[in-house]
Amino acid sequence: MAEPRILIAGGGIAGLALALTLDQIGIRPIVFESVRELRPLGVGINIQPNAVRELYDLGIGADALDTVGVPAREWALVGRNGKDIYSEPRGLEAGYNWPQYAMHRGAFHMLLYRTLLARAGAGAVRLGARVTGYETNPDGTVTALVETAGGTQERETGTLLIGADGIHSAIRAQMHPDQPPIHWGGAVMWRGTTRAKPIRTGSSFIGLGTHRKRMVIYPISHPDAQGLAEINWIAEVTYDDPGARDSGWFKPVEISEFIHHFESWRYDWLDVPALLRGAEMAYENPMIDRDPVPTWRDGPVALIGDAAHAMYPTGSNGASQAIVDARVLGAKMLALGPTAEALAAFDEALCGPVSALILRNRGAGPFGLLNLVHERSGGEFGNIDDVVPPEERAEFMAGYKAAAGFAINKLNAAPPTIPLDAVTGATVPV
């Protein structure tokens, strides 16, 4: 019998996490990535404890993660008046067995890439090769249609094909040709990073403002000798008429183009305009997702990551879910072999629950507390307990964490996704 060969379309976080997982359990992966050279692109992301657990089990431990990010200690919502709405510890300080990490997306991406090359060899990734579609074969295999950076067309046949090619996935478009266009609800985000002193705990994720206009602020590096860290920020405004703007852009912009929305946001503990002006560059992009689809699988083909479930970043769980996808899919292949049956089991396990999470994030995710505050007080309050009682706030957050797969007790008690005695590849910390 020929050695299984798993084709992966896309070398982002989902694709590389899957390739590392397959290498770990002794299945040969090959990743096709459209760019000629991988570079550390993007700004800050959060990796939740459920996904950090999977990274640890991959042998990517704290020593490695500390080079690209910092453990988060607190999650806090603060009203436009500067008063706390809700706060809670995160990661180890919350009682998880694993930390939560805030990190630079590009630096983390490159860490995964270097680790894969070190373990599986340079042949595990083909750069400048984009999968444009697929054909299923009578013998149960699948042929990927590959377009190279030089313009040539190639055909690569494998045991399975996994579409990890992002929100604009060609694999998903073929699997679901009648899918609706990308969904945009009217929110625009401006993203950047600024060297500044961390606030509150020194490693706090802060949502500041209202349900219509807010800032998200958190450090993504350890402080230097001067006490300065790289502070990731997102400035967000929701427009009443989504059709009033083009929702298909992602572009660098000048701070002056949006700072007027936040010019008066000054507190004794934070000067928002100064934070924004301290950035060297800002990027504008819409908050977009895709409507859920009924299945992520077509015979020997499956979707993972944003190709399967692009979602609003309100829950800080897009990258985390991509990592979990990879590990669950690896576990199904371990149990059922690299087969269409394994893909069906993966689809059965995750498609429904994660599709519900997409819709939950559209409802503002954990930031939905800001909606409640607005509905009951117009956003102005003296004592938040008089607006949304502590028990109701705690219940709201617990419901979200359960839906997103990182409820503390359940996660801590769960066995490893991939049993350690099933591991055949390298798992030493990097």
N, C-alpha and C positions, 0 to 999 in steps of 0.2 A: 504494500500500500504506500502511495506517495506521502511524503511528509506534508502535514497540513501547512497551508500558506494563507495567512490572514492579510488581506489588503485593507489598508486604512486610508481613507480619503481625508486629508487635512492633518496638518502638524501643529495644531493649537494645543491648548491644555488638555482637552478631551482626548485627542488623537495620541499625544505623547503618553498620557497616563495609561491609556489602553495598551500601547506598545510595551511600556514598562511592565505592566501586569502580565501580558502574554509571555514576555521574555522570562518573567519570574516563574511561571508555571510550565515553562518548557515548550511553548508554541511559538513558531517563527512569525514575527510581524514584519510588514514592510509598509512604511508611511510614505504617501505621496503628498507633497506640499508644493503649492503653486509658486511661492516666491523663490527667487534664486539664492537668497541669503536670509537666514533668520536673524533678526535684530531685536533688541529689548524694547518693544513698543508698548505704549499704553501708560496708564497711571495706576492709582491704587485699587486693590481688590481685597476682600476679606475671605479667608478660608476658614470655614466653621469647624468645630471639633470633630464632627462626624467624618469630614474629609481629611483633617489632619491625622486622625487615627489611621486612615488608609495610607497616607504618605509614610507614616511611621512604619506600618507593616510592609511597605515597599523598601524600607531601609533608608528613607529620606527623613532624617531625624532633626532634632532641634538645632544641632550644630550647623547643618546645612540651611535650614529655614531661617535661622538668625542672620544669615548673610544676605538675605533678600527681603527681610521684613522684621516685625516685632510682635511679640505676643500681646494681644488685646486684653485689657484689664476691666474695661467698663463699657457699657452701652447706655447712652443717655438721650432722652428727648427733652428739649428746652423750648419754652414758648418764645414768641417774638418779644415778649416783655422781659426776657432774660431769666425767667423763673423755671425751675425744674418741673417737668410733667411726670417723668418716670426715669428711673435709673436702676441698673442692676449690674453686678459683677459679671464678667465673662471669662470663658476658658477655665483654667485651673482654679482661679479664685471663686468661680461659681460652683465648683464641685465636680467639674468634668475631669475625667482621667487624662484628657488631652487638651492642649491649649487651643485658642483661636488665634489665627495670625492675620495681621494686616500687613500687606506687602505690595511691592511694585510688581504689577502684572508682568511686565517684560522681563524683569530680573528673575522672577519665578519661572516663567516660560523657558528662559535660557538654562536655568538649573535643570529642569526636566530634560531638555535637549542634550545637555552635556552628559547627564547621567545615562540616558539611553544609548548614546554613542559609546560611552565607556563600557557598558554592559553587553550590548548587542552588536556593536561594530558599526562602522560607517555605512555599511550596506542596508542598515535598518531604515534609513531615511533617504528618499530621493527628492532633492530640491528641484525647483523649476519644472514640476510635473503636476498638472491639475487634472483630477478626475472629472470628466464632463458628463458621464453617464455610465450605464451598465447593461449587460445582456446576461440573462440566466440561461444556463446550458442544460441539455437533456440529461447529462450525467450528474446533475445537482450542483455543479460548480458555477462560478460566476466570472464573467469577463468585464474588467473595468476598461472604459474608454479613456485614454490618457492623452492630453495635449501637452507637449513640452514647451518650454520657454522659447525654443527655437522654431516653434510653429509646426513641428511634425506631429502626426497622429499615431499613437501606439495602442496596442491591446495587451492587457495583462490579465492572465487567468489565475484565479486563486480558489481556495476552499470556501471562503466567505469574504464579503465586502462590507466594511463598516463605514458609514458616512459620518465623519466628524468634521464636516466642511462648513460649519457655521450657519449663521442666520440666512445667508444667501445660498444654501446648500443645493448643488445640482442633483445630488442623490435624492434629496427630499422632493425636489421639483418633479423628478421623473416618477417617484413613488406616489406622489399626490399631485397630479397635474392640474387639478381643479382647486388647489388650495387658495384661499383668499390672499390678497397682497399683504405685505407687512403692515401690522397694526400700530398706529400712533395715536395716543390719546390726548395730545396737545402739550405735553411737558417737554421743555427744552432744558438741556443741561450744559453748563460750561465747566470744564474740568481743568485742574492744574495742580501744581505742587509749589510750595514755598518753604524756604529754610526759616524756621521759627522755633520758639520754645513751645513744647507740648503743654497743654493745659489740663486742668482737673487732676486725674490720677497720673498723668504723664503718658498714658497709653489708653486714651478714651476715644470711643466712637461717638460723636455728638451729632444729633440731628437738631437743628435750630431753626425755628420759624413757624410757619403755618402750613396747612395742607395745600396752599396755592403757591407759596413762595418760601423756599427754605434753603439752608446750607447744610451740607454734610461735611464733617471735618474729622480727620484722624491721622496720627503719625504712621509712617510706613518705614521708619528707620529708627535705630537706637540713637540717642543724643550723642553729639560729639563732645570734645573737651570743653567747648563753650556752652554746652547745654542746648544746642540747636539740633533739631531733627528735620527730616523731610516731612512736611505736613501736606497730606493729600486733601484737597477740597473739591466739592461739587456745589456749584450754585445752580439752583433750579427754579424755573418759573413755569407755571401751567397757564396756557392761554385759553380763553373761552371758546375761540373758534379754531379748532385744529386745522381747518382748511385754509387758514389765513397764512400759513407758512409751508414751505416745502419741507417735507419730513425725511428727505433722502440724503441729507448732507452729513459729512463729518469733516470739519475743516478747522485749521488754526484761526483764531480771531484775536483782536486786540482787547485788552482788559476794558478799555473805554467803551466798548460796544455793549457791555452789560452791567458795568459796576453801578450805574445809576439806580438799579433795582435795590441795591444793598448799601447805598451811601450813608444812610442814617443808622446802620446797624452797629452801634458802638456801645460796649458795656465795660464795666470796670475790670472784667476778666478776659475780654476779647474785643479787638478792634477789627471787624470784618473787612472794611475797605482797605486797611493797611495790609491785611493778610492777602487779599486779592492782588493788590499792587506789587506785592513782593515776588510774584511769580514771573518767571522769564517767558512763559508761553501759556496760552490757554487754548482749549479745543472746544468747539461747539458741536453738539450732536443731539438728536432727538432721543427721548426715552421710548424705545420701540420693543415690540415682541411679535410673536406669531400666534394665531389662533391654534389651539390644540388640534391634533389630528387623531383619528381613532386607532391608529397603529403606527409603530415605528419599524415595522418589519415587512419585508416582501421576500419570502423564500429565504435564499442565502444572503440577503442584504438587510442591514439594520442601521438605524440612526442612533447617535449618542450626542451629548452636549447640546450646543445651541442649534445644531441641525435638527435635533429632536424636540427641543423645548426652550427656545429662546424666550427669556422672560425679563420683566422689568427688574432693575437692580435694587428695588426697594427692600428686599430681604437679605441682600448681600449673600446670595446663595447660588448664583449662576455657575461660577467656577467650581464651587464645592459640589454641586450636583453633577457636574461633568466628571469630576474625579470619582464620585460614588458610582455613576453610570459605568465607568471603566471597570471598577472593581466587581460590581455585581455581574456584569457581562463576563468577566474573567471567571467568576465563581460558577456561572452557569456552564461555561465551556469546560471547566474542570469536572463538573458533575456529569455532563451529557456529551462531552467531546466537542470539538469545533464543528458543530452541526447546525442545520436549520432549526432543529429542535431546541438547541441552546438559545438561539435568538428568540424563538417563540416564548421560552420560559422567561427570558429577560424582559421581553415586551409585556408579558402578563404581570410581572412583578412591579414594573415601574411606570408604564405608560399612563395608566389611570391616575395613580396618586400624584405624579408630577404634573400631569395636565391640570389637575385641580389646583396645584400650587401656582401655575401660570396665572390662572384666573384670580386666585387669592392675592397675588402680587399686584394685579391690576387694581385691586381695591385698596392700594397703598401699603399692603403688607403690614409689617410692624408699625409703620408710620401712620397706620389707620387711627392710632390714638389721637393724632393731631386733628383728624376729622371729627372725632367725638368731642374734643375740646372746643372746636369751632362751633359745632352744632349747639352746644349747651351754653357757651359763654361768649361766642364771637371772637374767641382767642384771647380775651382779657380776663384775668382771674387774680385773686389775691392768694387764696389757699386752694391748691389743685384738688385737695381731698373733698372740697365742697362741690367740685364740678364732676370729677370722675373718681369715685372712691378707690382707695388702695386695692381692695379685693378685686374690683372690676378691672383695674389696670393689670394686675398680676394675672388674672384669668385670661385677659386678651393676649398677653405675651405668651403664656403657656400654650394657648391654642395654636398660635403661630409656630412656635418651636416644635410642637408635636407634628403639625402638618409638614414642616420642612425637614423632619427627620433628625432633629437634634435635641429632643427632650432628654434631660440629664439622666434620669434613672434608667430609662429604656436603653439609651446609648451605652451607658456604663456597664449594664448587665448583658448586653448583646455579645455573642461570640464573634470572633473575627470573621469578616466576610469571606476571606480565603484562609483556610486552616494552615497554620504554620508548617504542619507536617506534610502538606501538599506542595510546598515550595521547592522548586528545583533550581531556580536561578539565584543570582546574587541578591542578598538582602542586607549586606553590611551597610552601616550608615555612610553617607557620602559627605 
